[in-house]
Amino acid sequence: MTVAAPERILIVKLADLGDALLATPAIRALRLAFPAARLDALTTVNGAAALALSPNLNRIVTFPKELFDRPAGIVHPRRGALLGRLAVELRASRYDAVILLHHLTTGFGALKFRALVAATGAPIRAGLDNGLGTFLTHRAPDYGFGPSPEWRYALDVVALLGATTEPVGPAIAVPDPSRASADKALEGAGVDGSFVVIHPSVGAFSPARTWPLERFVAVTRRLRADLGTHVVAVGSADDSAAGRALGAAGAVDLTGRTTLAEVAALIERSGLVIGCDSGIVHLAGMLGRPLVAIFGPSNAGAWRPIGAVEHRVGRRPFPDASAIVVRAGIPCSPCFYVGYGLGRREGCRVKTCLSLVTPEEVGEAALHLLRRQVSVAERDR
């Protein structure tokens, strides 16, 4: 259903890096549908780093969502004052439409988002509905986590206002200064030609998604031995120990030495990216780079990178795709974000779903994608 062209739109995505990146195709679709509109985003500090790569936003407003994940956060006097200031700012912006890019997984969460949307005073309120979205004026069906990837759900919501339902054009853009900084870092490390980016960690929200570091080390050694290709390790300062371990295996350690935009520039230049279910693999997906994403307890149906195809351990041949999600596919996986709920955020103790993803499997997938690029390039000559 097409609505009258709104002049001021607020996109609400209070999320970390990966989830915020998955909203960027929908933001791009809104910009194409309403080129003259003011598009603002409300997100977290981490989400802002991702959305800063979107050339389609006019303004990014940050808010510490984590302070209000429990009812006690709302009744706390100082935090209540913070909420009040946000409500005043949102109302003063006089938004015509609010786009809520969140599942309503709990009654308390639905109550929070109801209050947030009401604070804007916007007459158009669009979002996903699983039965808790009665406060929305425009509702897209929410079938739970997995039947549609998260980026597709976001496009379903903006389609309620008349935007396209398919990704169109680049959703993010790498700044030229970041490209220059990344080139300088590569030059300083003696990296020329093609290289593989490895990101060995995940965000703090669910460390259970992490593939064991020693397996990333084994893959690094194999890529260096079999192909002689450079491997570049990226991550935050918190990943410095992992970076040192990969460095000892022959990788160039850039962990803690780059901004997110500079990591994006490195990925843009790379021949392949390898990582777990994290924001960095979503960055690779948005940039259209060849990718091996390792999934364990988390829901690949919901959070697979855009363009990625699932590959289950042991199956051959590998999918004819440039981006692959590698997972064991055992009956108990996924156990994190299932149905309409959170599920087991920390997985189980044994992490069988990750232990079955061997370094040999990931190494073969990486070699397959690197060779596929050569074949495609030769075919297109």
MIFI-245784 format. One record per atom (N, C-alpha, C, CB): residue in three letters; z, x, y. Coordinates in steps of 0.02 Angstrom, whole numbers, plus 50000, padded with zeros to 5 digits. Glycine has a CB too. Layout:
ALAZXY...
This chain:
MET500005004249940MET500005000050000MET500005004450062MET500614995250000THR499525003550105THR499475007350167THR499895004050221THR498745007950189VAL500255008050259VAL500665005450313VAL500385007950379VAL501415007550305ALA500615004750433ALA500405006950500ALA500605014250509ALA500715002550555ALA500165018150541ALA500265025350546ALA500925026950581ALA499685028550583PRO501405029850546PRO502035031850579PRO501915038050622PRO502585033350527GLU502275038450678GLU502215044250723GLU502735049550710GLU502255041950795ARG503305047550681ARG503855052250668ARG504115051050597ARG504435051550721ILE504055056050554ILE504235055450484ILE504755060750466ILE503605056050438LEU505275058650431LEU505775063250405LEU505725063550329LEU506495061050427ILE505635069650302ILE505645070650229ILE506325073350210ILE505075075550207VAL506655069950165VAL507325072050143VAL507265075450075VAL507815065950140LYS507405081850073LYS507415085650010LYS507985090750013LYS506725089249996LEU508585088449999LEU509185092650001LEU509235096449936LEU509835088350015ALA508855101849931ALA508775105349868ALA508725112749878ALA508155102749831ASP508745116449822ASP508665123649824ASP507925125449825ASP509025126949765LEU507805131849816LEU507145134649825LEU506605131249784LEU507155141949808GLY506705130849718GLY506175128149675GLY506025120849688GLY506375128949604ASP506545116749693ASP506435109549706ASP506105108449773ASP507095105849703ALA506295112349823ALA505985111649889ALA505245113349886ALA506335116149940LEU505065118649849LEU504365120449841LEU503965114849808LEU504295126849801LEU504275111449760LEU503915106049725LEU503785100049771LEU504315103849665ALA504105099849829ALA503975094449877ALA503375096049922ALA504585093249919THR503155102349923THR502645104249972THR501965100949962THR502555111649971PRO501735099449900PRO501105095649895PRO501155088749927PRO500915094949821ALA501735085549921ALA501815078949953ALA501835079650029ALA502465075549928ILE502135084950054ILE502135086150127ILE501425087350151ILE502595092250144ARG501045091150113ARG500345092250130ARG499955085650131ARG500015097150079ALA500085081350082ALA499745074850079ALA499915070550139ALA499935071150015LEU500545070750161LEU500745067050221LEU500375069650283LEU501505067550232ARG500325076250289ARG499975079150346ARG499245077050348ARG500035086850345LEU498925076750290LEU498215074650287LEU498155067250305LEU497925075950218ALA498635063250283ALA498605056050297ALA498765054450369ALA499085052250251PHE499225058350399PHE499455057050468PHE499425063450509PHE500175054050468PRO498825065750526PRO498755072350558PRO499105072950625PRO498035073950568ALA499205067450660ALA499525067750726ALA500275066550724ALA499205062750772ALA500535065050665ALA501255063350660ALA501685069550665ALA501395059650594ARG502295068450687ARG502815073650684ARG503145073350616ARG503345072850742LEU503105078750578LEU503405079050511LEU504005083850513LEU502885081350459ASP504595081150502ASP505205085050498ASP505475084850427ASP505735082450549ALA505855089850407ALA506165090050341ALA506905091350349ALA505835095450296LEU507305087650310LEU508025088750305LEU508155091950237LEU508435082050313THR508435098050237THR508535101750175THR509135106250180THR507905105750158THR509245110250129THR509795115050128THR509555121650159THR510065116150056VAL510015126350166VAL509815132950191VAL509325136350144VAL510435137450201ASN509455136050078ASN508985138950030ASN508325135150030ASN509295138849960GLY508355128650035GLY507745124750037GLY507335126250099GLY507895117450035ALA507675127850154ALA507315129450216ALA506895135650209ALA507815130250273ALA507135140550170ALA506745146750160ALA506085145150125ALA507135151850119ALA506095140250079ALA505485138250045ALA505035134150090ALA505655134249982LEU505325129250125LEU504925124750167LEU504645128350228LEU505325118750188ALA504935134050246ALA504665137950301ALA503955140450285ALA505115143950318LEU503785140650221LEU503115142650200LEU502605137050206LEU503125145250129SER502835131050220SER502375125350229SER502115125250300SER502725118750212PRO501455125550309PRO501175125250376PRO501115118150402PRO500495128550378ASN501355113250363ASN501255106250379ASN501855102950411ASN501075102450318LEU502395106650421LEU503005103850451LEU503065105850524LEU503625106250413ASN503345101350563ASN503495102850633ASN504185105750643ASN503425096650675ARG504665103550601ARG505355105750611ARG505725105150545ARG505705101550666ILE506195109850534ILE506625109750475ILE507345109350498ILE506515116050431VAL507705104250474VAL508415103350490VAL508815105050427VAL508575095950514THR509305109350433THR509705111350374THR510385107850375THR509795118950371PHE510635106750314PHE511275103250306PHE511595105750241PHE511175095550305PRO512255107250242PRO512595109850182PRO512755104350132PRO513235113450202LYS512275102150095LYS512355096750047LYS512935097849999LYS511715095850008GLU513035104149978GLU513535105649927GLU514245103749949GLU513515112949910LEU514365103150014LEU515025101150038LEU515175093850026LEU515085102650112PHE514655090050009PHE514735082850003PHE514525080249935PHE514345079350057ASP514565084649884ASP514385082549817ASP514925078449783ASP514225088649775ARG515525078349813ARG516075074249786ARG516365069949843ARG516635078849755PRO516665064249826PRO516945059849877PRO517435063349924PRO517285054049845ALA517805068349900ALA518295071649942ALA517965075050001ALA518685076749902GLY517345077149993GLY516995080450047GLY516855075850106GLY516345083350022ILE516755069450091ILE516605064650144ILE517215062950185ILE516305058350114VAL517805062550153VAL518405060550189VAL518755066450223VAL518895057150141HIS518535072550209HIS518825078350242HIS518665078050316HIS518545084950211PRO519165078750361PRO519055077750433PRO518505082050462PRO519695079050471ARG518515088550448ARG518005092950478ARG517315091550450ARG518185100250465ARG517285090250386ARG516635088650356ARG516395081850380ARG516675088750280GLY516855077250390GLY516665070750418GLY516355071450487GLY517275066150421ALA516625076050527ALA516335077350593ALA515635080150588ALA516785082050633LEU515525084350537LEU514855087150526LEU514365081550508LEU514875092350470LEU514585076950466LEU514165071150450LEU514005067050512LEU514515066750397GLY514505066150554GLY514405062250614GLY513885065450660GLY515055061450652ARG513915072050667ARG513425075450710ARG512715074850681ARG513605082850718LEU512665075250615LEU512005074350584LEU511745067350596LEU512045075850508ALA512175062350589ALA511955055350599ALA511705054350670ALA512535050550583VAL512055057250719VAL511855056550789VAL511175059850799VAL512375059650836GLU511085065850771GLU510455069350779GLU509875065550747GLU510505076350748LEU509985062750688LEU509455059050655LEU509265052750693LEU509655057350583ARG509775049150718ARG509625043050755ARG509255044550820ARG510285039250771ALA509435050050853ALA509115051950915ALA508385053850905ALA509495057650948SER508205055850845SER507515057850831SER507045051950824SER507485062150768ARG507315045950816ARG506925039750815ARG506355039950765ARG506655038350885TYR506535041250703TYR506015041650651TYR505745034650635TYR506305044850588ASP505095034450623ASP504775028250601ASP504825027450525ASP504045028050623ALA504855033050490ALA504875032750417ALA505305038450390ALA504155033250388VAL505655036950336VAL506035041950299VAL505765042250228VAL506805040350299ILE505605048350205ILE505365049350137ILE505925052650098ILE504705053650136LEU506215049150050LEU506775051750011LEU506505054449945LEU507315046249999LEU506505060949937LEU506235064149877LEU506795066249830LEU505795070249896HIS507185061249808HIS507745062449763HIS507775056849712HIS508405063049801HIS507985058649650HIS508175053549602HIS508875051049619HIS508155056449529LEU508985044749607LEU509645041749618LEU510015041749551LEU509595034449648THR510305047549534THR510565048449466THR511265045549457THR510575055749449THR511645044749511THR512325041949505THR512435036749560THR512855047649510GLY512935032549548GLY513105027649599GLY513335030849664GLY513635022949574PHE513725036249658PHE513965039749718PHE513375042949755PHE514485045049699GLY512915045949718GLY512335048949750GLY511905043749786GLY511905052549698ALA511815038049754ALA511435032649786ALA511775030349850ALA511335026749738LEU512445030049848LEU512825027949907LEU512725032849964LEU513565027249890LYS512745039349949LYS512645044450000LYS511955043850032LYS512735051449970PHE511445043149989PHE510765042750017PHE510655036250055PHE510255043449961ARG510985030950032ARG510935024650070ARG511205025550140ARG511325018950033ALA511785028950146ALA512085030150211ALA511655034750254ALA512785033050204LEU511365039850222LEU510945044550259LEU510335041150287LEU510745050350214VAL510005037250245VAL509395033650267VAL509565028650321VAL509065030050207ALA510125025150314ALA510325020250365ALA510465023650431ALA510945016350342ALA510735029750429ALA510905033350491ALA510285034750533ALA511255039850474THR509715035450501THR509105036850540THR508855030850579THR508555039250493GLY509015024950555GLY508765018850588GLY508025017750576GLY508895019150661ALA507715021550532ALA506995020950520ALA506825014350486ALA506735026950478PRO506315010850509PRO506135004450478PRO505795005350410PRO505685000550524ILE505475011050399ILE505145012350335ILE505575017450296ILE504415015150345ARG505765015550235ARG506195019850194ARG505895019950124ARG506935017250193ALA505575025550106ALA505205026050043ALA505545030949996ALA504475028150056GLY505535029249932GLY505835033749883GLY505745031249812GLY506575034649897LEU506055034649764LEU506045032749694LEU506585027649680LEU506125038849649ASP506425022949635ASP506915017649620ASP506985016949544ASP506695010949651ASN507605017749521ASN507775016549451ASN508255010649444ASN508075022849419GLY508285006649496GLY508755001049498GLY509295001949549GLY509065000149430LEU509375008149575LEU509885009449625LEU509585010049695LEU510255015849608GLY508935008949701GLY508595010049765GLY508465003749805GLY507955013449753THR508924998949801THR508814992549836THR508804993449912THR509364987649817PHE509054999049937PHE509045000150010PHE508375002750035PHE509595005150029LEU507915004149989LEU507255006650007LEU506785000850021LEU506965011049951THR506355001650071THR505854996550086THR505214997650046THR505684996550160HIS505085003750025HIS504495005449986HIS504735009549925HIS503965009450029ARG504585007149865ARG504875010149805ARG504335012049755ARG505365005249773ALA504385018249730ALA503975020449674ALA504395020449611ALA503665027649688PRO504125018349555PRO504535018049494PRO504785025049473PRO504135015049437ASP505415025349455ASP505715031449429ASP505805030449354ASP506395033049465TYR505445034349315TYR505475033749242TYR505945038849211TYR504775034549213GLY506335042149254GLY506805047149229GLY506495054149232GLY507005045549158PHE506885059049209PHE506665065949212PHE506195067549154PHE507265070749211GLY505595069649170GLY505135071849118GLY504485068049109GLY505485071749056PRO504475061349114PRO503835057949106PRO503325060149158PRO503935050549110SER503545061849217SER503115064749269SER503455071049295SER502985059649327PRO503055076249311PRO503365082049344PRO503615080249413PRO502865087849349GLU504085084049438GLU504405082349502GLU503905082249559GLU504955087349516TRP503415086749559TRP502925086749614TRP502505080349612TRP502465092949609ARG502395077649552ARG502015071349546ARG502425065549572ARG501805070149473TYR503065065249556TYR503495059949582TYR503475059949659TYR504215060849556ALA503505065949689ALA503495066349762ALA502835063549790ALA503585073649785LEU502285065049757LEU501645062249779LEU501635054649770LEU501065065449739ASP501955052049718ASP501995044749708ASP502345041449767ASP502355043049642VAL502865044849793VAL503245041849848VAL502825041749912VAL503895045749860VAL502505047349929VAL502125047549992VAL501505043049987VAL501915054750009ALA501265041849925ALA500705037249917ALA500875030249939ALA500475037249844LEU501515028449940LEU501715021849963LEU501545020750036LEU502465020949953LEU501465026350073LEU501275025850144LEU500535026750154LEU501655031050184GLY500155027750100GLY499425028450105GLY499175035550096GLY499215026050171ALA499625040250078ALA499405047150066ALA499075047749997ALA499995052050072THR498715053249987THR498385054349923THR498885055149867THR497935060349927THR498685053549806THR499115054349748THR498965060849711THR499035048549701GLU498505064949736GLU498325071249703GLU498445077049751GLU497595071049679PRO498635082849724PRO498705088849766PRO498035090649798PRO498985094749726VAL498045091949863VAL497435093649899VAL497545099949940VAL497205087749945GLY497175105249925GLY497215111249965GLY497875114849957GLY497115109550037PRO497945120449991PRO498565124449984PRO499155120950016PRO498465131250016ALA499715120749979ALA500315117450004ALA500765122250043ALA500705114449947ILE500675128750030ILE501065133850067ILE500585139250091ILE501625136850022ALA500825143250140ALA500415148650167ALA500865154750177ALA500095146550235VAL500605160550158VAL500975166850166VAL500835169750234VAL500785171950109PRO501345171150274PRO501235174050341PRO500935181050337PRO501895174250381ASP500485182550383ASP500165189150383ASP500665194850390ASP499665189450440PRO501175194350432PRO501665199850435PRO502015201150368PRO502195198350488SER502115195950329SER502425196750263SER501945200250216SER502635189950234ARG501295198850222ARG500805202350181ARG500805209850198ARG500095199450193ALA500845211350262ALA500855218350283ALA501475221950256ALA500825218850360SER502045218650259SER502665221650234SER502635222650158SER503275217150251ALA502355217750122ALA502285218450050ALA501815224150032ALA502035211950019ASP501265224750068ASP500795230250056ASP501125237050067ASP500175229550102LYS501535237350119LYS501895243650134LYS502375245350078LYS502275243050201ALA502725240250052ALA503195241449997ALA502825243849935ALA503595235049982LEU502255240949920LEU501865242949861LEU501605250149870LEU501285238149850GLU501365251449929GLU501105258149942GLU501655263349936GLU500795258450013GLY502235261849962GLY502795266449958GLY503025267749886GLY503365263949998ALA502915262749842ALA503105263449772ALA502545266349729ALA503325256849745GLY501975267649760GLY501415270449723GLY501055265349680GLY501645275949680VAL501095259049698VAL500755253749660VAL500075252449690VAL501185247249658ASP499555253549651ASP498885251749673ASP498535247849617ASP498475258149693GLY498045243949635GLY497725239749586GLY498155233949565GLY497535243849525SER498015231249506SER498355225249481SER499065226949458SER497965222049424PHE499505222249464PHE500195223149440PHE500485216449419PHE500635226349496VAL501025216749380VAL501375210849355VAL502045210249391VAL501475211149277VAL502205204349415VAL502855202949446VAL503315199949393VAL502785198249507ILE503925202649388ILE504435199849344ILE505035197849386ILE504645204849288HIS505255191649377HIS505865189249410HIS506355187349354HIS505725182949458PRO506895191249344PRO507305190549284PRO507895185749290PRO507565197149266SER507955181949344SER508555177949354SER508375170749372SER508995180949408VAL508895166749381VAL508825159749402VAL509345158449456VAL508915154749342GLY509325152549487GLY509815150749537GLY510495149549508GLY509575144649575ALA511005149149552ALA511695148549530ALA511855141649502ALA512155149949587PHE511435136649514PHE511595129849494PHE511655129249418PHE511075124949520SER511235132849381SER511255132549308SER511055139249277SER510805126849282PRO511525143949273PRO511365150449242PRO511145149949169PRO511955154949246ALA511275144149138ALA511075143249068ALA510325143949058ALA511295136349044ARG509935143549111ARG509205144149105ARG508975151349097ARG508885141149166THR509425156249104THR509235163249106THR509045166049038THR509805167349135TRP508455168849033TRP508255172548973TRP508605179348974TRP507475173448970PRO508815181848916PRO509205188148916PRO508835193948948PRO509385190048844LEU509195197848988LEU508895203449025LEU508565208448979LEU509425206849067GLU508875209848922GLU508585214848877GLU507895212848852GLU509045215948817ARG507755206248853ARG507085204048832ARG506575205148887ARG507105196548812PHE506775204348949PHE506335206149005PHE506185213649003PHE506645204149073VAL506695217548986VAL506605224848980VAL506085226448926VAL507275228348964ALA506135223048869ALA505665224148814ALA504955222348834ALA505875220248752VAL504875216848871VAL504205214748894VAL503935219848943VAL504235207748926THR504365222348987THR504155227449036THR503885233549000THR504735229349083ARG504265235848950ARG504055241848913ARG503385240648878ARG504585243848862ARG503295234648851ARG502665233348815ARG502075233248863ARG502715226648779LEU502155230048921LEU501605229948969LEU501425236948993LEU501785225449029ARG501945241049003ARG501815247849025ARG501475251948970ARG502485251249046ALA501695250948907ALA501425254848852ALA500725252448831ALA501885254448792ASP500615245848827ASP499985243348802ASP499425243548854ASP500075236248779LEU499595242248916LEU499085241748968LEU499145247049022LEU499105234948999GLY499725250049027GLY499835254849081GLY499865251549149GLY499295259949081THR499945244849150THR499955241349213THR500625242149248THR499805233949203HIS500625242049314HIS501245242149352HIS501625235549342HIS501115243549427VAL502275236049341VAL502715230149339VAL503175230649400VAL503125229749272VAL503225225249438VAL503645225049498VAL504195219849487VAL503215223349561ALA504825222049491ALA505395217549484ALA505595214849552ALA505995221149450VAL505675208349558VAL505875205249621VAL506495200949609VAL505305200949651GLY506855199549663GLY507455195449660GLY507885196849721GLY507845196749595SER508445193549723SER508905194349779SER509345200549767SER509345188049788ALA509785201849816ALA510255207449807ALA510715206349748ALA510675208349871ASP510835200049730ASP511255198649671ASP510925200849606ASP511415191149668ASP510275202049608ASP509905204049548ASP509815211649543ASP509225200649548SER510185215349584SER510065222649587SER510205226049520SER510505225749641ALA510715223749483ALA510855226849417ALA510275225649370ALA511505224049387ALA510005219649370ALA509415218149329ALA508825222349351ALA509245210649332GLY508745223149416GLY508205227149442GLY508245234349419GLY508195226849518ARG508865237049418ARG508945243949395ARG508775244649322ARG509665246249407ALA508955239649282ALA508795239849210ALA508045239649199ALA509135234049173LEU507695235449237LEU506965235149232LEU506655241549258LEU506695229049270GLY506955244349311GLY506715250749337GLY506755256249285GLY507095252649399ALA507295256349247ALA507375261349195ALA506855260649140ALA508075260949165ALA506575254449134ALA506055253249084ALA505355254449112ALA506105246049058GLY505315256549175GLY504665258249203GLY504425253749259GLY504165258349151ALA504825248749277ALA504625244249330ALA504785247249399ALA504975237449322VAL504445244749449VAL504605246249518VAL505125241149540VAL503975246149565ASP505715243449559ASP506265238949576ASP506265237349650ASP506935242149556LEU506075231049667LEU506095228649736LEU506625223249745LEU505415226149757THR507075222449696THR507585217249703THR508025218649763THR508025216849638GLY508155213449802GLY508575213949861GLY508255217449920GLY509195217649843ARG507605218849915ARG507265222649968ARG506715218650002ARG506985228949941THR506645212349984THR506105208250012THR506365201450032THR505535207549961THR506055198450082THR506185191550099THR505795187150051THR505985190050174LEU505935180650053LEU505565176050011LEU504815176150029LEU505845168950018ALA504655176450093ALA503955176650113ALA503615182950088ALA503895176150190GLU503985188550086GLU503695194750060GLU503605194449984GLU504135200650078VAL504075191049949VAL503975189849878VAL503345185649867VAL504595186349847ALA503245180549910ALA502645176549905ALA502015180849913ALA502655170949957ALA502045185549959ALA501475190049970ALA501355194449909ALA501595194450032LEU501895196849878LEU501815200749817LEU501505196549761LEU502495203549795ILE501745190549754ILE501475186049702ILE500745184649715ILE501875179549700GLU500565183549778GLU499875182149796GLU499415187949776GLU499825180949872ARG499665194049778ARG499285199949760ARG499285201449685ARG499545205949798SER499755198449648SER499875200449579SER499355197749532SER500565198149558GLY499325200949472GLY498895198449420GLY499245193549374GLY498635204049379LEU499915193449375LEU500305189149331LEU501025189049355LEU500255191549257VAL501355183349345VAL502075182649360VAL502425180249297VAL502195177549419ILE502995183349281ILE503405181449224ILE504105179949248ILE503405187049169GLY504375174149228GLY505055172449249GLY505305166449210GLY505075170949323CYS505935164649223CYS506245158849193CYS506095152649236CYS507015159849185ASP506435147149220ASP506385141149260ASP506755142449326ASP506695134849222SER506385144649376SER506695146649439SER506215145249497SER506905154049438GLY506465146149558GLY506045145049616GLY505455149849620GLY506455145749678ILE505545155949593ILE505005160849598ILE504405158749556ILE505245167649576VAL504515155849497VAL503925153549458VAL503595147649492VAL504135151649386HIS503975143649528HIS503665138149566HIS503275140949625HIS504205133249591LEU503505146349654LEU503135149749706LEU502455152149679LEU503535155649735ALA502465155049619ALA501845157249587ALA501385151349574ALA501995160949523GLY501675145849551GLY501265139849539GLY500935137249602GLY501685134349509MET501305137049657MET501025134649719MET500475139249746MET501575133849771LEU500525145649729LEU500015150449751LEU499445151149701LEU500335157249762GLY499485147349646GLY498945147349597GLY498865153749558GLY498305145849631ARG499405157349547ARG499365163749512ARG499475162849437ARG499885168749540PRO499175167149396PRO499325167049324PRO500075167849312PRO498935172549287LEU500335164349262LEU501065163549259LEU501295162349187LEU501285157749303VAL501835165649168VAL502205164049107VAL502905161949129VAL502235170149057ALA503075155649118ALA503735152949136ALA504115151349073ALA503665146549181ILE504715154149066ILE505115153449005ILE505625147849016ILE505475160148988PHE505595142748974PHE506045137048980PHE506485136548917PHE505655130448990GLY507125134948928GLY507595133848874GLY507905127048877GLY508135139148875PRO508525126348904PRO508855119848906PRO508585115048958PRO509585120748917SER508225117649008SER507995113249062SER507355109649042SER507875117249126ASN507205104249078ASN506685099549060ASN506005101949087ASN506855092549087ALA505585104549042ALA504935107049063ALA504475101349086ALA504605110849007GLY504575095449059GLY504175089749082GLY504285088249154GLY504325083649040ALA504895089349177ALA505065088049247ALA504915093949292ALA505795086149253TRP505095099949269TRP505095105849313TRP504575111149294TRP505765108849314ARG504075109449256ARG503565114549244ARG503205115949310ARG503065112349189PRO503015122249322PRO502655123749383PRO501995119949388PRO502535131349388ILE501775118649447ILE501165114849456ILE500585118749424ILE501025113649531GLY500185115349384GLY499625118349350GLY499785121449283GLY499335123449393ALA500425121649263ALA500625124949201ALA500545120249141ALA501355127349205VAL500365123349084VAL500265119749021VAL500795122348971VAL499545120748993GLU501075117848932GLU501595119848885GLU501315123448825GLU501985113648862HIS501665128648804HIS501515132348742HIS502165133048703HIS501205139348758ARG502145130948639ARG502735131448597ARG502705137948556ARG502795125348552VAL503275140948548VAL503335147348514VAL503005147048445VAL504075149448508GLY502595151948429GLY502295152548363GLY501605149348357GLY502735149548314ARG501425145148404ARG500775141848400ARG500225146448425ARG500775135248441ARG499645145948391ARG499055149648412ARG498445145148404ARG498985156248371PRO497945145648445PRO497895150248502PRO498325147948561PRO497165151048523PHE498385152448610PHE498725150548671PHE498285145548709PHE498875156748714PRO498585141448751PRO498185136648791PRO497685140348835PRO498645132348834ASP497115137148845ASP496605139948890ASP496785137748961ASP495885137448870ALA497305140848987ALA497555139249054ALA497815145649086ALA498125133849051SER497835145749151SER498065151849185SER498825151949195SER497725152449253ALA499165146449183ALA499895146049189ALA500175142749127ALA500105142149254ILE500675145949097ILE500945143649033ILE501695143149037ILE500735148448976VAL501975137549013VAL502685136849001VAL502815138448928VAL502945129649020VAL503215143548914VAL503385145348845VAL504075142548829VAL503375153148835ARG504115138648776ARG504755135748755ARG504765134948680ARG504875129048790ALA505365134548652ALA505445134048579ALA505245127148553ALA506155135648559GLY505405122048592GLY505235115248571GLY505665112548515GLY504525115048551ILE506295114748510ILE506735112148458ILE506985105148478ILE507325116948446PRO507225101248430PRO507395094148444PRO507935093248497PRO507625090948381CYS508405097948504CYS508945096948553CYS508755099148623CYS509555100648530SER508155101648633SER507935104048699SER507395099348725SER507675111448695PRO507445097248788PRO507935099248838PRO508595095448831PRO507655098348908CYS509125098648855CYS509775095248860CYS510015094948932CYS510285098648815PHE509625097748977PHE509815097949048PHE509295093849087PHE509845105449075TYR509535088949124TYR509115083949158TYR508695080049107TYR508655087349210VAL509025075249076VAL508705070949026VAL508825063749045VAL508955072448955GLY508325059549032GLY508395052549050GLY508475051849125GLY508975049249013TYR509005048349144TYR509155047449215TYR509755051449238TYR509265040049231GLY509995056049195GLY510605059649211GLY510535067149208GLY511155057549165LEU511075070549226LEU511085077849229LEU511065080949160LEU511695080149265GLY511415078049112GLY511445081049045GLY511905087049045GLY510755083049022ARG511735092049004ARG512165097948994ARG511925103549040ARG512165100248920ARG512235103949097ARG512025108849148ARG512085116049122ARG512445108049210GLU512575117449080GLU512675124149053GLU512415124748981GLU513395125949055GLY512045119848958GLY511775120248891GLY512325120648838GLY511325126248886CYS512145123548781CYS512645124448728CYS512845131848724CYS512365122048659ARG513315133448682ARG513565140248678ARG513045145048648ARG514195140548637VAL512665142648599VAL512225147248562VAL511545148248596VAL512125144748492LYS511335143648639LYS510695144248675LYS510115145748628LYS510755149848728THR510075141948573THR509545142948525THR508855142248556THR509615138148467CYS508795137648603CYS508145136348635CYS507875142448672CYS508205130448684LEU508325146748696LEU508115152948728LEU508065158748679LEU508595154748784SER508505159048630SER508485164648582SER507855164448540SER509105164448537LEU507575158548529LEU506955158048490LEU506345160248530LEU506865150948467VAL506405160948595VAL505855163548636VAL505935171148635VAL505865160648710THR505545174548594THR505625181648583THR505225185748634THR505405183448513PRO505415192048643PRO505005196348686PRO504295197048661PRO505325203248691GLU504205196848595GLU503535197348566GLU503105191348588GLU503565197748489GLU503405185348588GLU503025179448607GLU502825179648681GLU503435173048593VAL503305181548723VAL503155181948795VAL502665187548809VAL503805182948835GLY502755193148775GLY502285198648783GLY501575196748763GLY502505204648744GLU501495193248707GLU500835190948685GLU500545186048736GLU500875187748616ALA500965181548762ALA500725176748812ALA500485180348875ALA501275171648830ALA500865185448896ALA500675189248955ALA500015192948944ALA501225194248974LEU499945196148887LEU499325199748872LEU498735194948867LEU499385203748806HIS498855189048838HIS498325183948834HIS498075182048903HIS498585177748797LEU498535180848950LEU498335178749017LEU497985184349055LEU498945176349056LEU498225190449046LEU497895196149079LEU497185197149052LEU498315202549071ARG497105196648986ARG496435197248957ARG495995191448976ARG496485197848881ARG496295185548981ARG495905179649001ARG495605180649070ARG496345173348999GLN495995183649115GLN495735184849183GLN495115189349181GLN496275188049227VAL495145194549138VAL494575199049132VAL493965195249106VAL494745205049086SER494075191049055SER493525187249026SER493225182449076SER493765183348965VAL493645179049115VAL493395174349165VAL492995178049219VAL493985170449197ALA493265183949240ALA492915187849292ALA492235190149266ALA493335193849314GLU492195192449203GLU491555194649175GLU491065188849168GLU491665198049107ARG491325182949148ARG490905177149140ARG490605174849207ARG491295171449109ASP491005175549260ASP490785173149326ASP490345178049365ASP491395171449367ARG490235183949337ARG489815188849372ARG489085186649375ARG489865195749336
